[in-house]
Every structure is written in structure tokens, then in C-alpha cells.
Amino acid sequence: MKLYSFQYDPVELALCKVVKKWMTSEEYRVMAICQFLPVGGRTLWLTKNQLRLKGLEFRNYGNKIMRKTFEGTPLSSLDPVLVGFNALLMGKDLNALKTIHAETKKLTWLVPLVYVADSRILASEEIEKFCAVRSLEDHRAETVSILTSQLRQLTTSLDSQSHQLTAGLDQVASRPSS
């Protein structure tokens, strides 16, 4: 069921097509949809340039355009977030999530509502945990550690079960037949 029914004029449809093509061609993997509060033009211009130097792209196309751009993609479920005045912060790698998180904490006029990484919608709690670890190598090491411990526990459990099975079969075999 569609929440919104919009009529698009040819210029808006063309803009949606250009935005979608641009986002795909630039290979942005990370995005945050932020609430965009009023800010002075000079501050906005300066912040956009500072964000660009840190590998982030700031865009504000309007919610109607973004709804149409996301239509038919996994991001179409973001429609309820696209209300009021929003802006997009995009980055090309997963480390950009940390940059987005850190930079938006410094800005009072840009509040992240939802994060997206590789078409996967992430909760703010997940981003907090992600940012708590220093690097992606630390994430990999933590994942390997968890998987290794799980594998060790599984091996121990199976070993215990096989010993119990062997002991049970030995008892059955050693019983005198009647």
C-alpha cells in the first residue's frame, strides 16, 4: 500500500533519473538520511566543503524526488522517513559511516534519522557499536574470534556427545544377553 501518491512533471522525473544514475555511477555505498534544520547560507556552504574534504557528499533534493529515486529499490522502505526537510550524506566506503556519525554530532542543524550501508538499513544503535571499534580490521578480528570460539564450543559439544554415545554403546554391548 502506497502512503503517498504524487504526480511528477517531466522535469522532476528527469531529475530523479539523473540522481539515481549519479548515485550509482559514483558508487556510494553508505548513506545517512538526516533531518535538515534551518542554517545560514555561509555556514551551509562551508560545511558542505568541509564534508567533501572528508569524503562525504551532502545533497538536498527534496523528499518527493528522493521517494521517486528510491522507488523499486530496497530503499523504498525509507518513505516514512522522508518527511519535512531532509538531506543526504553519502560516502563511498564503510568507514564513511564513522565520519558521518562523528560529523553530525558536531552539527546542531543536521540530525541523522537513518543510516544505510550497501542497501541495508541500519539502526542508530548499530552505528554506535560500529563506531566504538577503532577500525574494520578490529571488526574482522572480533568476528574471527567469535567464530573461532563458537567452533571450539561446537567441537567440544560434539566430542562430549560422541564420548557419551560410545560409552552408552559399550554398556549395551557389555550386558549379558538373556
N, C-alpha and C positions, 0 to 999 in steps of 0.2 A: 504494500500500500504506500503510495507516494504521499509525503507530508505536504509537499509544495508543488504547485502547478504553475509554471512560468511560461510566458510567451517570450521567445527570443527573436530579436530582429537579426537580419543578416550580419550586421557588424559585430554583434555580440557572439554569434555562432562562429564567425571568423576568428575573433579574439580567443574563444575557447579552444579552437583548433590549434592556433599558434601557441598558446600557453601549454597545452598538452604536448605538442611536438617539442617545444623548448625544454620542458621538464624532462622528457625522455632523452633528447639529444645531449643534454648536459649531464645526464646520468646521476641525478640527485638520488641518493639512497636514504637520506634522513630528512625529516621534515617535522616542524612543530607548527601547529595552528595556534596562534596567540590572540588574546583579546588586545585590541589596539585602542588605547585610551588617547585622549587629546594631548598633543605635544606641539611645541613650536617648530616651525619650518627649519630653522637653522639647526636645532638640536636633532631633528629627524635626519637631515642631510648628513650631519657629522656622524651620527650613529650608524647610518647605512654604510658609510665609507669605512668606519672602524670595523664593522661586522664583516665587510667584504675582505678587509685585510686579514681577518681571522678565518677566512674560508667559508663564510656564511653569506647566503644571498637573502635579502629582505625584499619581499614583494607584497603588494596590496592590490589585488584585482577586484575585490568585491565578492560578496558571498554568492550572488546569482551566477557569476562567471565560474566560480570555483565549483559550485554544485554541478553545473553542466560539464566542466572539465573532468570531475571525478565520476560522472555518471558511467555506469557499466564497468567500473573497476572495483577492486576490493575497498577502495577509499570512499565509495558511495555511502558506506555506513556512517561517515562523518557528517552527514547532512544536519543532524540535530545540533552540532557544534557551530555550524556556520550561521550564526545569528548575531546581529549587531554589527560592530566594526571589528574585523579580523585582519590579521596579517600573517604571512607565511615566512618562516625562517627555514632555509634549506641548506643542506650540506652534502658533500659527496662521499663521506666515509663515516663509519660508526663513531669515530672519535668526535665528530661534529655534534653528537648528542651531548657530550660533556661540555663542549663550547657553548651550545645553545643554552644548556642549563645554567652554566656559570654567568653568561652574559645577561640573560633575562633576570637573574637575581639582582643584578646591578641597576636594571631599568625599572622605574616605577610605572611606566606607561605601556609596558609590553609584558603581558602575563600569559605564560603557556597554558593552554587548555588541554591539548592532546599532543602526544608525540607519535611519530610514525617512523619505522625503520624497515626498509625493504617490504613495503605494503603491509606490515604488521603493526597494528595499533598497540601502543604501549601505555601502561598506566604510569602516573607520576611516581608511584612507589617503586616501580621497576627502574625508572630513571635514577631515582635516589640511590638505589643499590648499585646500579651500573656505575654511577659517578663516584661511589665510595671506594671502588677498586681503582688503583692508580693507572693501570694500562690493560690493553687487551691481552697481553701476554700473561698478566696476573689472572685474568678471567680464564684463559686456556689452562693455566696451571691448576687453578681451583677446580675446573671441570675435570681435568685428568685425575686429580686427587680424589674427587668424589667418585668417579667411575672406578678407579682402582680399589677404593675401599668397598664399594658395592660388589665388585668382582671377588674380592677377598672374602667378604661375608657370604656370598653365594657359594664359593668353593668350600668354605668351612661348613656351611649348612649341608651341602650335598655330600661332603665327606662324612659328616656325622650320620646322615641318613643311610649312606651305604654301609657304614660300620654297624648300625642298628639292624639293617636288613640281613647282613652277613651273620650277625650274632643270632638273630631270630631263625634263620635257615639252619644254622649249626644246632640249635636247640631242637628243632623239628627233626633233623637228621639223627641226633643222638638219642632220641626217645626210643625205648624198646617197642618193637611192633607187637601188637597183641593179637 
